[in-house]
Amino acid sequence: MIRWCTKTIQLRVTPLWRAWVSLLAGMVLLGLNPLHAQPSTSTAEPDEIIARVGDTDITQAELTAAVWRTNRQTFYHGKPPQGQEQVFRRKVAQQLINRILLLQEARRRGIEPDAVKVQARLDAIEKRYRNTPGWAQQSAEELASLTTYLQENDQLRQLEQQVRRVDAPSGAELRDFYQNNLDKFTEPERVRVSIILIKTAPSAPPAAWEAATQQAQQLVVRLKGGADFAGLAREHSAHASAKNGGNMGYVHRGMLNPGVEQVIDKLSAGDVTDPVRILEGVAIFRLDERVPAIRQRFEDVQERANQLWLRKQSDGRWQTFQEKLRETTLIKLLDPSLAG
């Protein structure tokens, strides 16, 4: 009910609304930051209709307030990066449209708010903030608006539950899902690596980097001559693993610098790299062990496969449902800047 949103958005900042936003911080469209003043009115008329969703209008005032509040909950400085303001405004407008579409559908289905759940939320807010200065003086109008918002959220919750509900897959469906998504049931290759790090600050002059490289090259010569890697690591390495003889343990692909991974990919167990420059300095790596990727048996991952299948089906239904609402509801963007 977008008219309710307009009324709520225009309320003054009070302890009740501060409490509400603290408790419902994730609801960015209608969250309120008490540390900032209300937004100034756009050059457009506040009541100018900028979009129409079915028989429900969105006004300039609603979108301006929603953008203002979402800005302050999304960006550290309270505004999007320079040049992204219009993109962000369009995104917030789409969020408002989605909420209207879903509320309209919930009402078409006859979904009523769960009074017990809504009251429990109100009681929790009252219990948490009853000692906030000014709490007792909140107007009935403000409390009614908060109640309405919580009721609408509960309708949306129930609608999503209905749409996402799926039956368990058959055995054949589950096996097909497993076969078609083997990457999800495969433990990736991992390697056990040791390191000797000659630490060098990123901002150090070229001479310092050259000295670190020369020191590392001397250590490589000693290692290839049979010197003990663990002993040299304890003596020379500035890496946290030095106390363990340079042993970094097992790492999966993506945990190391891509350039380092490319070098290690060419090694056999026991091989030592030439000096490699990384962000922290100059390093020498030794490949201690390579454990190949292991595909898990269907019987061992059947429960996980079932959960993944249900999630995929549920997400797909929810996405398709929202797309269909958009296709079957007349949505007019009366403000050209919202298109695109």
KATABEL-V665444 format. One line per field, one symbol per residue. ss: DSSP state (a for helix, b for strand, c for the rest). burial: # if it has 24 or more other ideal C-beta (glycine too) atoms within 12 Angstrom, else .. A space follows every 10 residues. Layout:
ss: ???
burial: ???
This chain:
ss: caaaaaaaac ccccaaaaaa aaaccccccc cccccccccc ccccccccbb bbbccbbbba aaaaaaaaaa aaaacccccc ccccaaaaaa aaaaaaaaaa aaaaaaaacc ccccaaaaaa aaaaaaaaac ccccaaacca aaaaaaaaaa aaaaaaaaaa aaaacccccc aaaaaaaaaa caaaabbccb bbbbbbbbbc cccccaaaaa aaaaaaaaaa aaaaccccaa aaaaaaccca aaaaccbbbb bbcccccaaa aaaaaccccc cbcccbbbcc bbbbbbbbbb bccbbccaaa aaaaaaaaaa aaaaaaaaaa aaaaaaaacc bbbccaaacc
burial: ##.###.### #.######## #.##..#### ###.....#. ........## #.##.##### ########## ####...... .......### ########## ######.... #.#....#.. ##..##..#. .......#.. .##.###### ######.### ..#....... ...#..##.. ....#....# ########## ........#. .##.##..## ..#.....#. .##..####. ##..####.. #....#...# #.##..#... ###.####.# ########.# .......... #...##..#. ..##...#.. ##..#...#. #...#..#..
